[in-house]
Amino acid sequence: MKYIEAYRESDNIMDIYLIKHKQSAVTKNGKPYENVILQDKTGTLDGKIWDVNSGGIEDFEAMDYCLVGGSVTSFNGQLQANIKRIRRVSEGEYDPADYLPVSSYSIEEMYKELLGFIGSLKSEYLKKLCEAFFTKDEDFIKRFKKNSAAKSVHHGFVGGLLEHTLSVTKLCDFYSKRYPMLKRDLLLSAAMLHDIGKVKEISLFPENDYTDDGQLLGHIVMGCEMVGEKIKNIDGFPHRLEAEIKHCILAHHGEYEFGSPKKPALMEALALNMADNLDAKMETLTELFNSTTETGWLGFNRLIDSNVRKTGDTE
């Protein structure tokens, strides 16, 4: 098959893709059309079906795998599929592995590395807390390995939550060596646990969308609740330590306007916020630059809050 990342303007399309999204709309002139999003493991492509009554447009719904025919156009600098033909295909006509974006790193190797950080913890209580999730809770482990870290902003792929968590943990490990006043065990435990609520906030692929609880509560609140439930089963867990690890989770977005219930009041919470923010933004730019061949300015990016472009080659 031809993957989405390979398409360029004026290319023809005739292949099977996952219909990630479908929404009916009406033009200014009152003509109905369909907005769709095509997905494969390399990314997504916005599409339009302008002639919904064409004989080539068969019935289909979001999350169906469909044979799509049409061409690639450009609108406001972004590629778009102009879809002329579409039909739902049957199981066996496609390989699901072609349609799920997956981390470029080995999921099992990343998880092994994360477990190594748990093994390095000296605090009896924090080690037991992390082990309660990452070595003993089989259902959590399965979801954690497969979940994305976001719907679309960064690490939006299978293994994305694990990749992001490991990156943040590594950054925090470096911070703890550079700034000895940081409590390493608290900081690394918070790094490993800061986004665990995303296993409940975001559904698994191919949906990869916000759950009802995700919309109503969010991963920060749910992650804090999950930690509290595990702590109940750890005899003697110090109340002050419980409050500190929960505070780090509650404050890891840094600012109220970014959905953080609390602003960092601990040195470890501030370090975690910085590490989380750094990894999210670096991955956002990495994914953006990998998705285009443009060499000039790429326009305003909401997460970076700036017009961005790729760095030029150096001699």
FENLIN-V171237 format. One record per helix or strand. SS is the DSSP state (H for helix, E for strand). FROM is the first residue (numbers start at 1). TO is the last residue. If there is no record, write none. Layout:
ss=<SS	SS>
from=<FROM	FROM>
to=<TO	TO>
This chain:
ss=<H	E	E	E	E	E	E	H	E	H	H	H	E	H	H	H	E	E	H	H	H	H	H	E	E>
from=<4	12	32	43	57	65	78	96	102	107	124	138	158	160	184	198	202	210	212	219	239	256	267	297	306>
to=<6	26	40	49	57	75	88	98	102	119	134	146	158	178	193	201	202	210	216	231	250	258	290	301	309>
